[in-house]
Amino acid sequence: MDKKLPNGQRLIVESVRGAPVVAVQVWIGSGGFDELPDERGLAHLHEHMLFKGTPTRGVGDIAAAVERTGGQINAWTSNDHTCYHVVMPAHHWRDGLDVLADAVCHSLFDPEELAREIEVVVEEIRRAADSPGQVGWQRLFGQAFGDHPYALPVLGTEASVRGMTQERMRAFWRKHYTAPNTTVVLCGDVDEAEAEAAVLAAFADQVQTP
């Protein structure tokens, strides 16, 4: 299945019955390329903040809801996309979907959590600066893309990341985390019709337009 849903999302379902496992991914069609010049690193920091609490799940509860079923949860940010994903035992795939939908649709961007996460990302930036591989790739992109946004690091700089605020987080979320900019992918031991109904229900509150 590969279809556009009534809410504007794209849904892709690949039913594979070989093992009792389901992978769920939520792709946002925005990343570092979509940042303003003075907010480099915002998309990546925003990704971190989606694991830091919603009105119904506190800090740590998002990951715990997945891991206590034997599942795994993670996310990553590129220049063009941000992806949130879980791998779940088949009988818990709806739990994984609900967790991702809650994070994408209802994150709080609490200022105290943001301040802590900024320090986490700053340390990540410092580790990247100490990695010959990371430095090499960044210099290659800088030479290849020149003045294009691809030449800049997705992680941002210490200065740009320290300038992030709750207001900037929310503005980026309102602009980019809309249903038409979202693709939901399920693969594994899952029925297509059940997946479609569950996705529509889970994302019923997602922003439709910026």
MARBA-3410 file (N, C-alpha, C, O; in Angstrom, 1 decimal):
210
0.8,-1.2,0.0,0.0,0.0,0.0,0.9,1.2,0.0,1.8,1.3,0.8 ~ 0.5,2.2,-0.8,1.2,3.5,-0.9,0.1,4.5,-1.3,-0.3,4.5,-2.5 ~ -0.4,5.3,-0.4,-1.6,6.1,-0.7,-1.5,7.4,0.1,-0.9,7.5,1.2 ~ -2.3,8.4,-0.3,-2.5,9.6,0.4,-3.7,9.5,1.2,-4.8,9.1,0.7 ~ -3.7,9.8,2.5,-4.8,9.7,3.4,-5.6,11.0,3.3,-5.2,12.0,2.9
-6.9,10.9,3.8,-7.7,12.1,3.8,-7.2,13.3,4.6,-7.5,14.4,4.3 ~ -6.3,13.0,5.6,-5.7,14.1,6.4,-4.5,14.7,5.7,-3.9,15.6,6.2 ~ -4.1,14.2,4.5,-3.0,14.7,3.8,-1.7,13.9,3.9,-0.8,14.1,3.1 ~ -1.6,13.1,4.9,-0.5,12.2,5.1,-0.3,11.2,3.9,-1.3,10.9,3.2 ~ 0.9,10.8,3.7,1.2,9.7,2.9,1.4,8.5,3.8,2.1,8.5,4.8
0.8,7.3,3.4,0.9,6.1,4.2,1.5,5.0,3.3,1.0,4.8,2.2 ~ 2.5,4.4,3.8,3.1,3.2,3.1,3.1,2.0,4.0,3.6,2.1,5.1 ~ 2.5,0.9,3.6,2.4,-0.3,4.4,3.0,-1.5,3.5,2.5,-1.7,2.4 ~ 3.9,-2.2,4.1,4.4,-3.4,3.4,4.2,-4.5,4.4,4.9,-4.7,5.4 ~ 3.2,-5.4,4.1,2.9,-6.5,4.9,3.9,-7.7,4.6,3.9,-8.2,3.5
4.7,-8.0,5.7,5.6,-9.1,5.5,5.4,-10.0,6.7,5.7,-9.6,7.9 ~ 5.0,-11.2,6.5,4.5,-12.1,7.6,5.6,-13.1,8.1,5.3,-14.0,8.8 ~ 6.8,-12.9,7.7,7.9,-13.9,8.0,8.3,-13.9,9.5,8.8,-14.9,9.9 ~ 8.1,-12.8,10.2,8.5,-12.8,11.6,7.5,-11.9,12.4,6.9,-10.9,11.8 ~ 7.2,-12.1,13.6,6.3,-11.3,14.4,6.8,-10.0,14.9,6.9,-9.7,16.1
7.2,-9.2,13.9,7.8,-7.9,14.2,7.3,-6.9,13.3,7.0,-7.2,12.1 ~ 7.1,-5.6,13.7,6.7,-4.5,12.9,7.6,-3.3,13.1,7.8,-2.9,14.3 ~ 8.0,-2.7,12.0,8.7,-1.4,12.1,7.8,-0.3,11.7,7.0,-0.4,10.8 ~ 7.8,0.7,12.5,7.0,1.9,12.2,7.9,3.1,12.1,8.7,3.4,13.0 ~ 7.8,3.9,11.1,8.6,5.1,10.9,7.7,6.3,10.6,6.7,6.1,9.9
8.0,7.4,11.1,7.3,8.7,10.8,8.4,9.6,10.2,9.3,10.0,10.9 ~ 8.2,9.9,8.9,9.1,10.8,8.2,8.5,12.2,8.1,7.4,12.3,7.6 ~ 9.3,13.2,8.5,8.9,14.6,8.2,9.8,15.1,7.1,11.0,15.0,7.1 ~ 9.1,15.7,6.1,9.9,16.1,4.9,10.6,17.4,5.1,10.6,18.3,4.3 ~ 11.3,17.6,6.2,12.0,18.8,6.6,13.2,18.4,7.4,13.2,17.5,8.2
14.3,19.2,7.2,15.5,19.0,8.0,16.4,20.2,8.0,15.8,21.3,8.1 ~ 17.7,20.0,8.0,18.6,21.2,8.1,18.4,22.2,7.0,18.6,23.4,7.2 ~ 18.0,21.7,5.8,17.8,22.6,4.6,16.8,23.6,4.9,16.8,24.7,4.3 ~ 15.8,23.3,5.8,14.7,24.2,6.0,14.8,25.2,7.1,13.9,26.0,7.4 ~ 16.0,25.3,7.7,16.3,26.2,8.7,16.6,27.6,8.2,17.1,27.7,7.0
16.3,28.6,8.9,16.8,30.0,8.6,18.3,30.1,8.9,18.8,29.3,9.6 ~ 18.9,31.1,8.3,20.4,31.2,8.4,20.9,31.3,9.9,22.0,30.8,10.2 ~ 20.1,31.9,10.8,20.6,32.1,12.1,20.1,31.0,13.1,20.2,31.1,14.3 ~ 19.5,29.9,12.5,19.0,28.8,13.4,19.5,27.5,13.0,18.8,26.5,13.1 ~ 20.8,27.4,12.5,21.4,26.1,12.1,21.4,25.2,13.3,21.9,25.6,14.4
21.0,24.0,13.1,20.9,23.0,14.2,19.5,22.9,14.8,19.3,22.0,15.6 ~ 18.6,23.7,14.4,17.2,23.7,15.0,16.5,22.4,14.7,15.9,21.8,15.6 ~ 16.6,21.9,13.4,15.8,20.7,13.1,16.3,19.5,14.0,15.5,18.7,14.4 ~ 17.7,19.4,14.2,18.2,18.3,14.9,17.9,18.4,16.4,17.5,17.5,17.1 ~ 18.0,19.7,17.0,17.6,19.9,18.4,16.1,19.6,18.5,15.7,19.0,19.6
15.3,20.0,17.6,13.8,19.7,17.6,13.6,18.2,17.7,12.7,17.8,18.4 ~ 14.3,17.5,16.9,14.2,16.0,17.0,14.4,15.5,18.4,13.7,14.7,18.9 ~ 15.5,16.0,19.0,15.8,15.6,20.4,14.6,15.9,21.3,14.2,15.1,22.2 ~ 14.0,17.1,21.1,13.0,17.5,22.1,11.7,16.7,21.9,10.8,16.8,22.8 ~ 11.5,16.0,20.8,10.2,15.3,20.7,10.2,14.0,21.6,9.2,13.4,21.7
11.3,13.7,22.3,11.4,12.6,23.2,11.3,13.2,24.7,11.4,12.4,25.6 ~ 11.0,14.5,24.8,11.1,15.1,26.1,9.7,15.5,26.8,9.7,16.4,27.5 ~ 8.7,14.8,26.4,7.5,15.0,27.1,6.3,15.5,26.3,6.5,16.4,25.5 ~ 5.1,15.0,26.6,3.8,15.5,26.1,2.9,15.7,27.3,3.3,15.4,28.4 ~ 1.7,16.2,27.0,0.7,16.3,28.1,0.4,15.0,28.8,0.0,15.0,30.0
0.6,13.9,28.2,0.2,12.6,28.8,1.4,11.7,29.0,1.3,10.6,29.7 ~ 2.6,12.1,28.6,3.8,11.3,28.8,4.9,12.2,29.3,5.3,13.2,28.7 ~ 5.5,11.9,30.5,6.6,12.7,31.0,7.9,12.4,30.4,8.0,11.5,29.5 ~ 9.0,13.1,30.8,10.3,12.8,30.3,10.7,11.4,30.6,10.6,11.0,31.7 ~ 11.1,10.7,29.6,11.5,9.3,29.7,10.4,8.3,29.5,10.6,7.1,29.2
9.1,8.8,29.5,8.0,7.9,29.3,7.8,7.4,27.9,7.3,6.3,27.6 ~ 8.2,8.3,27.0,8.1,7.9,25.5,9.0,6.7,25.2,8.5,5.8,24.6 ~ 10.2,6.8,25.6,11.1,5.7,25.3,10.7,4.4,26.2,10.7,3.3,25.7 ~ 10.3,4.7,27.4,9.9,3.6,28.3,8.7,2.8,27.7,8.6,1.6,27.9 ~ 7.7,3.5,27.1,6.5,2.9,26.6,6.9,1.9,25.5,6.2,0.9,25.3
7.9,2.2,24.8,8.4,1.3,23.7,9.3,0.2,24.3,9.1,-1.0,23.9 ~ 10.2,0.5,25.1,11.2,-0.5,25.6,10.6,-1.5,26.5,11.1,-2.6,26.5 ~ 9.6,-1.2,27.2,9.0,-2.2,28.2,8.3,-3.3,27.4,8.0,-4.3,28.0 ~ 8.0,-3.1,26.1,7.4,-4.2,25.3,8.5,-5.0,24.6,8.1,-5.9,23.9 ~ 9.7,-4.6,24.8,10.8,-5.3,24.0,11.1,-4.6,22.7,11.9,-5.1,21.9
10.6,-3.4,22.5,10.8,-2.6,21.3,12.0,-1.7,21.4,12.6,-1.6,22.4 ~ 12.3,-1.1,20.3,13.4,-0.1,20.2,12.9,1.2,19.6,12.0,1.1,18.7 ~ 13.4,2.3,20.0,13.0,3.6,19.5,14.2,4.5,19.2,15.2,4.5,20.0 ~ 14.2,5.3,18.1,15.3,6.2,17.8,14.8,7.2,16.8,13.7,7.2,16.4 ~ 15.7,8.1,16.4,15.4,9.1,15.5,16.7,9.7,14.9,17.8,9.5,15.4
16.6,10.3,13.7,17.7,11.0,13.1,17.3,12.1,12.2,16.1,12.2,11.8 ~ 18.2,13.0,12.0,17.9,14.2,11.2,19.0,14.3,10.1,20.2,14.2,10.3 ~ 18.5,14.7,8.9,19.4,14.9,7.8,19.1,16.3,7.2,18.3,17.1,7.8 ~ 19.7,16.7,6.1,19.4,18.0,5.5,18.0,18.0,5.0,17.4,19.1,5.0 ~ 17.4,16.9,4.6,16.1,16.9,3.9,15.0,16.3,4.7,13.8,16.6,4.4
15.3,15.5,5.6,14.2,14.7,6.3,14.6,14.6,7.8,15.7,14.7,8.2 ~ 13.6,14.3,8.6,13.7,13.9,10.0,12.9,12.6,10.1,11.7,12.6,9.7 ~ 13.5,11.6,10.7,12.8,10.3,10.8,12.7,9.8,12.3,13.7,9.8,13.0 ~ 11.5,9.4,12.7,11.3,8.9,14.1,10.9,7.4,13.8,10.0,7.2,13.0 ~ 11.5,6.5,14.5,11.1,5.1,14.2,11.2,4.2,15.4,11.9,4.4,16.4
10.3,3.2,15.4,10.3,2.1,16.4,10.3,0.8,15.7,9.9,0.6,14.5 ~ 10.8,-0.2,16.4,10.7,-1.6,15.9,10.0,-2.4,17.1,10.6,-2.3,18.2 ~ 8.9,-3.0,16.9,8.1,-3.5,18.0,7.7,-5.0,17.7,7.6,-5.4,16.6 ~ 7.5,-5.8,18.8,6.8,-7.1,18.7,5.5,-6.8,18.0,4.8,-5.8,18.3 ~ 5.1,-7.7,17.1,3.9,-7.5,16.3,2.7,-7.2,17.1,1.8,-6.4,16.7
2.5,-7.8,18.3,1.3,-7.6,19.0,1.3,-6.2,19.8,0.4,-5.9,20.5 ~ 2.4,-5.5,19.6,2.5,-4.2,20.3,2.7,-3.0,19.3,3.1,-1.9,19.7 ~ 2.5,-3.3,18.0,2.8,-2.2,17.0,2.0,-1.0,17.2,2.4,0.1,16.9 ~ 0.7,-1.2,17.6,-0.1,0.0,17.8,0.4,0.9,19.0,0.3,2.1,18.9 ~ 1.0,0.3,20.0,1.6,1.0,21.1,2.8,1.9,20.5,2.9,3.1,20.9
3.6,1.3,19.6,4.7,2.1,19.0,4.2,3.2,18.2,4.7,4.4,18.2 ~ 3.1,3.0,17.4,2.5,4.0,16.6,2.0,5.2,17.4,2.2,6.3,17.1 ~ 1.3,4.8,18.5,0.7,5.8,19.4,1.8,6.7,20.0,1.6,7.9,20.2 ~ 2.9,6.1,20.4,3.9,6.8,21.0,4.5,7.8,20.1,4.7,9.0,20.4 ~ 4.8,7.4,18.8,5.4,8.3,17.8,4.4,9.4,17.5,4.8,10.6,17.4
3.1,9.1,17.3,2.1,10.1,17.0,2.0,11.1,18.2,1.9,12.3,17.9 ~ 2.0,10.7,19.4,1.9,11.6,20.5,3.1,12.5,20.5,3.0,13.7,20.7 ~ 4.3,12.0,20.3,5.5,12.9,20.2,5.4,13.9,19.1,5.8,15.1,19.3 ~ 5.0,13.4,17.9,5.0,14.3,16.8,3.9,15.4,16.9,4.1,16.5,16.5 ~ 2.8,15.0,17.5,1.6,15.9,17.6,1.5,16.8,18.8,0.9,17.8,18.8
2.1,16.3,19.9,1.8,16.9,21.2,3.0,17.3,22.1,2.9,17.6,23.3 ~ 4.2,17.4,21.5,5.4,17.7,22.3,5.3,19.0,23.0,4.7,20.0,22.4 ~ 5.8,19.2,24.2,5.7,20.4,25.0,6.8,21.4,24.8,6.6,22.6,24.9 ~ 8.0,20.9,24.5,9.2,21.8,24.3,9.4,22.6,25.6,9.6,23.8,25.6 ~ 9.3,21.9,26.7,9.5,22.5,28.0,10.8,23.3,28.1,11.9,22.7,27.8
10.8,24.6,28.5,12.1,25.3,28.6,13.2,24.7,29.4,14.4,24.8,29.0 ~ 12.9,24.1,30.5,13.9,23.5,31.3,14.5,22.3,30.6,15.7,22.1,30.7 ~ 13.7,21.5,30.0,14.2,20.3,29.3,15.0,20.8,28.1,16.0,20.2,27.7 ~ 14.5,21.9,27.4,15.3,22.4,26.3,16.7,22.9,26.7,17.6,22.6,26.0 ~ 16.8,23.5,27.8,18.1,24.0,28.3,19.0,22.8,28.5,20.2,22.8,28.2
18.5,21.7,29.1,19.3,20.5,29.3,19.7,19.9,28.0,20.8,19.4,27.8 ~ 18.8,19.8,27.0,19.0,19.2,25.8,20.0,20.0,24.9,20.8,19.4,24.1 ~ 20.0,21.3,25.1,21.0,22.1,24.4,22.4,21.7,24.8,23.3,21.6,23.9 ~ 22.6,21.4,26.1,23.9,21.0,26.5,24.3,19.6,25.9,25.4,19.3,25.6 ~ 23.3,18.7,25.8,23.5,17.4,25.2,24.0,17.6,23.8,24.9,16.9,23.3
23.3,18.4,23.0,23.7,18.7,21.6,25.0,19.4,21.5,25.8,19.0,20.6 ~ 25.3,20.3,22.4,26.6,21.0,22.4,27.7,19.9,22.5,28.8,20.0,21.8 ~ 27.5,19.0,23.4,28.5,17.9,23.6,28.6,17.0,22.3,29.7,16.6,22.0 ~ 27.5,16.8,21.7,27.5,16.1,20.4,28.3,16.8,19.4,29.1,16.2,18.6 ~ 28.2,18.1,19.3,28.9,19.0,18.4,30.4,18.9,18.7,31.2,18.8,17.7
30.8,18.9,19.9,32.2,18.8,20.3,32.8,17.4,20.0,33.9,17.3,19.5 ~ 32.0,16.4,20.2,32.5,15.0,19.8,32.7,14.9,18.3,33.7,14.4,17.8 ~ 31.8,15.5,17.5,31.9,15.5,16.1,33.2,16.3,15.6,33.9,15.9,14.7 ~ 33.5,17.3,16.3,34.7,18.1,16.0,36.0,17.3,16.3,37.1,17.6,15.8 ~ 35.9,16.3,17.2,37.1,15.5,17.5,37.1,14.2,16.7,38.0,13.4,16.9
36.2,14.0,15.8,36.1,12.8,14.9,36.7,13.1,13.6,36.1,13.9,12.8 ~ 37.8,12.5,13.2,38.4,12.7,11.9,37.4,12.5,10.7,37.3,13.2,9.7 ~ 36.6,11.4,10.9,35.6,11.1,9.9,34.5,12.2,9.7,34.2,12.6,8.6 ~ 34.0,12.7,10.9,33.0,13.7,10.8,33.6,15.0,10.2,32.9,15.7,9.4 ~ 34.8,15.4,10.7,35.4,16.6,10.1,35.6,16.5,8.6,35.4,17.4,7.9
36.1,15.3,8.2,36.3,15.1,6.8,35.1,15.2,5.9,35.1,15.9,4.9 ~ 34.0,14.6,6.4,32.7,14.7,5.7,32.2,16.2,5.6,31.7,16.6,4.6 ~ 32.4,16.9,6.8,31.9,18.2,6.8,32.7,19.1,5.8,32.1,20.0,5.2 ~ 34.0,18.9,5.8,34.8,19.7,4.9,34.5,19.3,3.4,34.5,20.2,2.6 ~ 34.2,18.1,3.2,33.8,17.7,1.8,32.5,18.4,1.4,32.4,18.9,0.3
31.5,18.4,2.3,30.3,19.0,2.0,30.5,20.5,1.8,29.8,21.1,0.9 ~ 31.4,21.1,2.6,31.6,22.5,2.5,32.2,22.9,1.1,31.9,23.9,0.5 ~ 33.1,22.0,0.7,33.8,22.3,-0.6,32.8,22.0,-1.8,32.7,22.7,-2.8 ~ 32.0,21.0,-1.6,31.1,20.6,-2.7,29.9,21.5,-2.9,29.5,21.8,-4.0 ~ 29.4,22.1,-1.8,28.1,22.8,-1.8,28.3,24.3,-1.6,27.3,25.1,-1.8
29.5,24.8,-1.2,29.7,26.2,-1.2,28.7,27.0,-0.3,28.7,26.7,0.9 ~ 28.0,27.9,-0.9,27.0,28.7,-0.2,25.7,28.0,0.0,24.8,28.6,0.7 ~ 25.5,26.9,-0.5,24.2,26.1,-0.3,24.1,25.7,1.1,25.1,25.4,1.8 ~ 22.9,25.6,1.7,22.7,25.1,3.1,23.3,23.7,3.3,23.6,23.4,4.5 ~ 23.4,22.9,2.3,24.0,21.6,2.5,25.5,21.7,3.0,26.0,20.7,3.6
26.1,22.8,2.8,27.5,22.9,3.2,27.6,23.1,4.7,28.7,22.9,5.3 ~ 26.5,23.4,5.4,26.5,23.7,6.8,26.2,22.4,7.6,25.5,21.6,7.1 ~ 26.7,22.3,8.8,26.5,21.1,9.6,25.0,21.0,10.1,24.5,22.0,10.6 ~ 24.5,19.8,10.0,23.1,19.6,10.5,23.0,19.8,12.0,22.0,20.2,12.6 ~ 24.1,19.5,12.7,24.2,19.7,14.2,24.1,21.1,14.6,23.8,21.5,15.7
24.5,22.0,13.7,24.6,23.4,14.0,26.0,23.7,14.6,26.9,22.9,14.6 ~ 26.1,24.9,15.2,27.3,25.3,16.0,26.9,25.5,17.4,25.7,25.6,17.8 ~ 27.9,25.6,18.3,27.6,25.8,19.7,26.8,27.1,19.8,25.8,27.2,20.6 ~ 27.2,28.2,19.1,26.5,29.5,19.2,25.1,29.4,18.7,24.2,29.9,19.4 ~ 24.9,28.8,17.6,23.5,28.7,17.0,22.6,27.9,17.9,21.4,28.2,18.1
23.1,26.8,18.4,22.3,25.9,19.3,21.9,26.6,20.6,20.8,26.4,21.1 ~ 22.9,27.3,21.1,22.6,28.0,22.4,21.6,29.1,22.2,21.0,29.6,23.2 ~ 21.3,29.5,21.0,20.4,30.6,20.8,18.9,30.1,20.6,18.0,30.9,20.3 ~ 18.7,28.8,20.7,17.4,28.2,20.5,16.5,28.5,21.7,16.9,28.5,22.8 ~ 15.2,28.7,21.4,14.2,29.0,22.4,13.0,28.1,22.2,12.8,27.5,21.1
12.1,28.1,23.2,10.8,27.3,23.1,10.0,27.9,21.9,9.4,27.1,21.2 ~ 10.0,29.2,21.7,9.3,29.8,20.7,9.7,29.4,19.3,8.9,29.1,18.4 ~ 11.1,29.3,19.1,11.6,28.8,17.9,11.2,27.3,17.6,10.9,26.9,16.5 ~ 11.3,26.5,18.7,10.9,25.1,18.6,9.4,25.0,18.1,9.2,24.3,17.1 ~ 8.6,25.8,18.7,7.2,25.7,18.3,6.9,26.2,16.9,6.1,25.7,16.2
7.6,27.3,16.6,7.4,27.8,15.2,7.8,26.8,14.2,7.2,26.7,13.1 ~ 9.0,26.1,14.4,9.4,25.1,13.4,8.4,24.0,13.4,8.1,23.5,12.3 ~ 7.9,23.6,14.5,6.9,22.5,14.6,5.7,22.9,13.8,5.2,22.1,13.0 ~ 5.1,24.1,14.0,3.9,24.5,13.4,4.1,24.5,11.8,3.2,24.2,11.1 ~ 5.3,24.9,11.4,5.5,25.1,10.0,5.8,23.8,9.3,5.3,23.6,8.1
6.5,22.9,9.9,7.0,21.7,9.2,6.3,20.4,9.6,6.3,19.4,8.8 ~ 5.8,20.3,10.8,5.3,19.0,11.3,3.8,18.9,11.0,3.0,18.6,11.9 ~ 3.4,19.2,9.8,2.0,19.1,9.3,1.7,17.8,8.7,2.7,17.1,8.2 ~ 0.5,17.4,8.6,0.1,16.2,8.0,0.6,16.0,6.5,1.1,15.0,6.2 ~ 0.4,17.0,5.7,0.8,16.9,4.3,2.4,16.7,4.2,2.8,16.3,3.1
3.1,17.1,5.2,4.6,17.0,5.2,5.0,15.7,5.9,6.2,15.6,6.2 ~ 4.1,14.8,6.2,4.4,13.6,7.0,4.1,12.3,6.1,3.1,12.2,5.5 ~ 5.1,11.4,6.2,4.9,10.1,5.7,5.0,9.0,6.8,6.0,9.0,7.5 ~ 4.0,8.2,6.9,4.1,7.1,7.9,4.3,5.8,7.2,3.6,5.5,6.2 ~ 5.3,5.0,7.7,5.6,3.7,7.0,5.5,2.6,8.1,6.1,2.7,9.2
4.8,1.6,7.7,4.8,0.3,8.5,5.2,-0.8,7.7,4.8,-1.0,6.5 ~ 6.1,-1.7,8.2,6.6,-2.9,7.5,6.7,-4.0,8.5,7.2,-3.9,9.6 ~ 6.1,-5.2,8.1,6.2,-6.3,9.0,4.9,-7.1,9.1,4.1,-7.1,8.1 ~ 4.6,-7.7,10.2,3.5,-8.5,10.4,2.3,-7.6,10.8,1.8,-7.6,11.9 ~ 1.7,-7.0,9.8,0.7,-6.0,10.0,-0.3,-6.0,8.8,0.1,-6.1,7.7
-1.6,-5.8,9.1,-2.6,-5.8,8.1,-2.8,-4.4,7.6,-2.8,-3.4,8.3 ~ -2.9,-4.2,6.3,-3.0,-2.9,5.6,-4.2,-2.1,6.1,-4.0,-0.9,6.5 ~ -5.3,-2.7,6.1,-6.5,-1.9,6.5,-6.5,-1.5,8.0,-6.8,-0.4,8.4 ~ -6.0,-2.4,8.9,-5.8,-2.1,10.3,-4.8,-1.0,10.5,-5.0,-0.1,11.3 ~ -3.7,-1.0,9.7,-2.7,0.0,9.8,-3.3,1.4,9.4,-3.1,2.4,10.1
-4.1,1.4,8.3,-4.6,2.7,7.9,-5.6,3.3,8.9,-5.5,4.5,9.2 ~ -6.4,2.5,9.5,-7.4,3.0,10.5,-6.6,3.4,11.7,-7.0,4.5,12.3 ~ -5.6,2.7,12.1,-4.8,3.1,13.3,-4.1,4.4,13.1,-4.0,5.2,14.0 ~ -3.5,4.6,11.9,-2.7,5.8,11.6,-3.7,7.0,11.6,-3.3,8.1,12.2 ~ -4.8,6.9,11.0,-5.8,8.0,11.0,-6.2,8.4,12.4,-6.4,9.6,12.7
-6.4,7.4,13.2,-6.8,7.7,14.6,-5.7,8.3,15.4,-5.9,9.2,16.2 ~ -4.5,7.8,15.3,-3.4,8.2,16.1,-3.0,9.7,15.7,-2.6,10.4,16.6 ~ -3.1,10.0,14.5,-2.7,11.4,14.0,-3.9,12.3,13.8,-3.8,13.3,13.1 ~ -5.0,12.0,14.5,-6.2,12.9,14.3,-6.0,14.3,14.7,-6.6,15.2,14.1 ~ -5.1,14.6,15.6,-4.8,15.9,16.1,-3.7,16.6,15.4,-3.3,17.7,15.8
-3.1,16.0,14.4,-1.9,16.6,13.8,-2.3,17.9,13.0,-3.3,18.0,12.4 ~ -1.4,18.9,13.1,-1.6,20.1,12.4,-1.7,19.9,10.9,-1.0,19.1,10.3 ~ -2.7,20.6,10.3,-3.0,20.4,8.9,-2.2,21.4,8.0,-1.7,21.0,6.9 ~ -2.2,22.6,8.4,-1.5,23.7,7.7,-0.6,24.5,8.6,-1.0,24.6,9.8 ~ 0.4,25.1,8.1,1.3,25.9,9.0,0.5,27.1,9.7,1.1,27.8,10.5
END
